[in-house]
């Protein structure tokens, strides 16, 4: 529990203070439990309510018609000077000053005040007034025969340094409970600016506001879909078959049934079963689990929105996706302009490109050959394009040919590690698209960075879309789109495959890919194929990453900044770390 000997000693000191507080409480007729850890405090207002209701009142108005209040909160700053003191209480992410004077509260209550520490929770009663510097403050004093100051909880551990807060990023994630009350963005004036010579405390990042906005995003999404006649549903989180996405699952075991299960990687196949059952418009805000790597954009446990609409196709959902993002942005931020990673993004201005158009657009303009739609029409023609592109790689070329060198490297990878390994050429096209997008994000010369502004990439190869409906006039391509904002994918959608025989064939192809070594390939789901046998109407479905959308609307650089308790490696204890370091130096 203790991080250091100093912390252990401090904990003991505060335990002794708690006993002194208990003794003062007993003088007022309270039991030990009532004096140290009471179970209730009747406040008349929250701090945000006082700010909203009385911030505009002048000192004269407050003096003419005194306003009695009782509030509770955590002490974030405290000072005692002689027979009086000022403190800052925090509640709901906002702070409020209190003024305590011995002559007003009595000797015992003032003795209690002097035993308080940063982080303690207290409740106070009194009237509102303005100090000489104009700060709205509670002048603590008893009324209605209730105590002026009530002790609620002792903080047994010290708060981080008030001028630096909780700055260590990993520690912020591990101790989110501290991060949330230390990094609220609350203004932190020195306690009573009238008497303090200390410098004003700096602004802190508003961590709390990120999660307040995340909750607002979820409310806005529900409002959007409820208004359009969608029904919110819940589907299983433990599956016998890991389906609905290409990902490695987590496994678990049910003892009573002696049954191995997978944690959900996607709710898709269950939601489409509901559409078969006549629920024409459904959505679920769901937790998914994927046994994959961790990065600034990936967490093994994450939140997705998935929704399905009968009698619609992927073009309908393109429009719906744009409307959804615009609506949520306006609801949460009041504007469609957001800032992310140094970019100003207009969420009302969307671009639509097919995957083939995107590759052609992002092909270096100085390349001797330029791809056409026909180059993607067969494996033979696509391989010829790749072979030509591979020739552009030349380490001896000047730095001005960096874009061509990177293109040559991309084509080499696609040929050697995709096409020559026997993968379907559609997968090679998809890989080339991702490589081209990554190259431009890396700063290829002469081409604007892609996928920062809202962009829909549509028409995907069949080989990478086992659940999508084939385009009527192009059997190697499917009606699927992904949309990107800020440089990464946010949503994935398609016209749903509803032919049970075709679906069975796709599953069999995926099983062949799994046998070939693709750990993320789909398993066969016989019951889902049977469900399709009862008739899935023409349907379009989509999944949107809530965590990534929150990142965009709060300018958060890492997915860990928008997840309250992200998964982290086990923390190495200081003694173990020192021993490891000593062993490494000895080697």
DASULUR-V836023 format. One line per field, one symbol per residue. phi: phi as a letter, one per 40 degrees, with the letter a starting at -180 (. if undefined). burial: b if it has 16 or more other ideal C-beta (glycine too) atoms within 10 Angstrom, else e. A space follows every 50 residues. Layout:
BEGIN
phi->???
burial->???
END
This chain:
BEGIN
phi->.ccaccccccdcccccccccccccccccgccdcccbbcbaacccaccdcc dccbccccccccccbdbcbbbbiccbaaabbgbaababcbaggbbacbbb bdccbgccccccdcccbdgcbbbbbibcabcccgccacccacaffbccbb cbacccbccddccbgbccccccccbdccdcccbbgccbcddfccbcbccc cccbcccdcdcccdccccccccccccccgcbcbbbcbbbcbcbgacaccc baaccccfbcbbcdcacdccccdccdchccbbaacbcbbbcbcbacbbbd babbbbabbcgbbccccdccccccccccccccbgaccbbafgbcbcccbb bbbcdccccccccdccccbbcbdccbcacccccccccccccccacccccc bdccdcdcccccccccbbcccgcdccccccccdcccccccccgdcgbcdc gccdbbbbgbcdcbbcbccccdbaccbbcbabbbaggacbbbaacccbcc cccccccccccccccchcccccccbcccccdccchccdabbabbcccccc dccbfccbcccbbdbccbcdcccdccccccccccccc
burial->eeeeeeeeebeeebeebbeebbebbeeeebeeebbbebeeeebebbbebb eeeeeeeeeeebeeeebebbbbbbbbbbebeeebbbbbbbbebbbbbbbb ebebbeeebbbbbebbbbbbbbbbbbbbbbbeeebbbbbbbeeeeebbbb bbebebeebbebeebbeeeeebbeebebbbbbbbebebebbbbeeeeeee beebbbbbebbbbbebbbebbeebbeeeebeebebeeebebbbbbbbebe eeeeeeeeeebbbbbbbbbbbbbbbbeeebbbbbbbebbbeeeeeebebb ebbbbbbbbbebbbeebbebbbebbbbbbeebbeebebebeeeebebeeb eebbbbebbbebbbeebeeebeeebbeeeeebbebbebbbebbeeeeeee bbbbbbbbbbbbbbbeebbeeebbbbbbbbbbbebbbebbeeebeebeeb bbbbbbbbbbbbbbbbbbbbbeeeebbbbbbbbbbbbbbbbbbbbbbbeb eebbebbebbeebeeeeeebbbeebeebbebbeeebeebbbbbbbbbbbb bbbbbbeebbbbbeebeeeeeeeeeeeeeeeeeeeee
END
